[in-house]
């Protein structure tokens, strides 16, 4: 009788181990899916930011060529004071520059 109960408890342990392994595989698969999804989102954001950076660099170059030396000097003299602000102003500044750049081209 003890041999039979020992065999039954051994099978029970194997069944529990299998359930644990299945649960761990499920968690692993879910995490891998979530990570892949997040990586795709981040890749898309990087792509958009690179495109935006390139656009802003072109606009900056165009504005520098169109600005008079006095305007550039005035802007550069104020630049250290306004360094934190351009990030907030970028959308407002970029829209007119993009529009004027589009009509000039």
C-alpha positions as a Markdown table, in Angstrom:
| # | Residue | x | y | z |
|---|---|---|---|---|
| 1 | Unk | 0.0 | 0.0 | 0.0 |
| 2 | Unk | 2.8 | 2.4 | 0.8 |
| 3 | Unk | 4.4 | 1.8 | -2.6 |
| 4 | Unk | 1.1 | 2.7 | -4.3 |
| 5 | Unk | 0.7 | 6.0 | -2.3 |
| 6 | Unk | 4.3 | 6.8 | -3.0 |
| 7 | Unk | 3.8 | 6.4 | -6.7 |
| 8 | Unk | 0.6 | 8.5 | -6.6 |
| 9 | Unk | 2.4 | 11.3 | -4.7 |
| 10 | Unk | 5.2 | 11.1 | -7.2 |
| 11 | Unk | 2.8 | 11.5 | -10.1 |
| 12 | Unk | 1.2 | 14.4 | -8.3 |
| 13 | Unk | 4.5 | 16.2 | -7.9 |
| 14 | Unk | 5.2 | 15.7 | -11.7 |
| 15 | Unk | 1.8 | 17.1 | -12.5 |
| 16 | Unk | 2.4 | 20.1 | -10.3 |
| 17 | Unk | 5.9 | 20.6 | -11.9 |
| 18 | Unk | 4.3 | 20.5 | -15.3 |
| 19 | Unk | 1.7 | 23.0 | -14.3 |
| 20 | Unk | 4.4 | 25.3 | -12.9 |
| 21 | Unk | 6.4 | 25.0 | -16.1 |
| 22 | Unk | 3.4 | 25.7 | -18.3 |
| 23 | Unk | 2.6 | 28.8 | -16.1 |
| 24 | Unk | 6.2 | 30.0 | -16.4 |
| 25 | Unk | 6.1 | 29.5 | -20.2 |
| 26 | Unk | 2.9 | 31.5 | -20.4 |
| 27 | Unk | 4.4 | 34.3 | -18.4 |
| 28 | Unk | 7.6 | 34.2 | -20.5 |
| 29 | Unk | 5.6 | 34.3 | -23.7 |
| 30 | Unk | 3.5 | 37.2 | -22.5 |
| 31 | Unk | 6.5 | 39.2 | -21.4 |
| 32 | Unk | 8.3 | 38.6 | -24.7 |
| 33 | Unk | 5.2 | 39.7 | -26.6 |
| 34 | Unk | 4.9 | 42.9 | -24.5 |
| 35 | Unk | 8.6 | 43.7 | -24.9 |
| 36 | Unk | 8.5 | 43.1 | -28.7 |
| 37 | Unk | 5.4 | 45.4 | -28.9 |
| 38 | Unk | 7.1 | 48.1 | -26.8 |
| 39 | Unk | 10.3 | 47.8 | -29.0 |
| 40 | Unk | 8.2 | 48.4 | -32.1 |
| 41 | Unk | 6.5 | 51.5 | -30.6 |
| 42 | Unk | 9.9 | 52.8 | -29.6 |
| 43 | Unk | 11.4 | 52.1 | -33.0 |
| 44 | Unk | 8.5 | 54.1 | -34.6 |
| 45 | Unk | 9.0 | 57.0 | -32.1 |
| 46 | Unk | 12.8 | 57.0 | -32.9 |
| 47 | Unk | 12.0 | 57.1 | -36.6 |
| 48 | Unk | 9.5 | 60.0 | -36.1 |
| 49 | Unk | 12.0 | 61.9 | -34.0 |
| 50 | Unk | 14.8 | 61.4 | -36.5 |
| 51 | Unk | 12.5 | 62.8 | -39.2 |
| 52 | Unk | 11.4 | 65.7 | -37.1 |
| 53 | Unk | 15.1 | 66.4 | -36.2 |
| 54 | Unk | 16.1 | 66.4 | -39.8 |
| 55 | Unk | 13.2 | 68.7 | -40.7 |
| 56 | Unk | 14.1 | 71.1 | -37.9 |
| 57 | Unk | 17.7 | 71.1 | -39.0 |
| 58 | Unk | 16.7 | 72.0 | -42.5 |
| 59 | Unk | 14.4 | 74.8 | -41.2 |
| 60 | Unk | 17.1 | 76.1 | -39.0 |
| 61 | Unk | 19.6 | 76.2 | -41.9 |
| 62 | Unk | 17.0 | 78.0 | -44.1 |
| 63 | Unk | 16.2 | 80.5 | -41.4 |
| 64 | Unk | 19.9 | 81.2 | -40.8 |
| 65 | Unk | 20.4 | 81.9 | -44.5 |
| 66 | Unk | 17.4 | 84.1 | -44.7 |
| 67 | Unk | 18.2 | 86.1 | -41.5 |
| 68 | Unk | 20.2 | 89.2 | -41.6 |
| 69 | Unk | 23.5 | 89.4 | -39.7 |
| 70 | Unk | 21.8 | 91.7 | -37.2 |
| 71 | Unk | 19.0 | 89.3 | -36.5 |
| 72 | Unk | 21.4 | 86.4 | -36.0 |
| 73 | Unk | 23.6 | 88.5 | -33.7 |
| 74 | Unk | 20.5 | 89.6 | -31.7 |
| 75 | Unk | 19.2 | 86.0 | -31.5 |
| 76 | Unk | 22.6 | 84.5 | -30.5 |
| 77 | Unk | 23.0 | 87.2 | -27.8 |
| 78 | Unk | 19.7 | 86.1 | -26.2 |
| 79 | Unk | 20.2 | 82.3 | -26.8 |
| 80 | Unk | 21.7 | 81.4 | -23.3 |
| 81 | Unk | 18.8 | 83.0 | -21.5 |
| 82 | Unk | 16.2 | 81.3 | -23.6 |
| 83 | Unk | 17.7 | 77.8 | -23.9 |
| 84 | Unk | 14.9 | 76.0 | -21.9 |
| 85 | Unk | 12.1 | 77.9 | -23.8 |
| 86 | Unk | 12.7 | 76.8 | -27.5 |
| 87 | Unk | 11.5 | 73.3 | -26.6 |
| 88 | Unk | 8.2 | 74.7 | -25.6 |
| 89 | Unk | 8.0 | 77.1 | -28.5 |
| 90 | Unk | 9.1 | 74.6 | -31.2 |
| 91 | Unk | 5.6 | 73.6 | -32.4 |
| 92 | Unk | 4.6 | 77.3 | -32.8 |
| 93 | Unk | 7.9 | 78.2 | -34.5 |
| 94 | Unk | 8.0 | 75.1 | -36.7 |
| 95 | Unk | 4.5 | 75.6 | -38.2 |
| 96 | Unk | 5.1 | 79.0 | -39.8 |
| 97 | Unk | 8.6 | 78.1 | -40.8 |
| 98 | Unk | 7.3 | 74.9 | -42.5 |
| 99 | Unk | 4.6 | 76.9 | -44.2 |
| 100 | Unk | 7.0 | 79.6 | -45.5 |
| 101 | Unk | 9.5 | 77.0 | -46.5 |
| 102 | Unk | 6.8 | 75.2 | -48.4 |
| 103 | Unk | 5.7 | 78.3 | -50.3 |
| 104 | Unk | 9.3 | 79.2 | -51.1 |
| 105 | Unk | 10.1 | 75.8 | -52.6 |
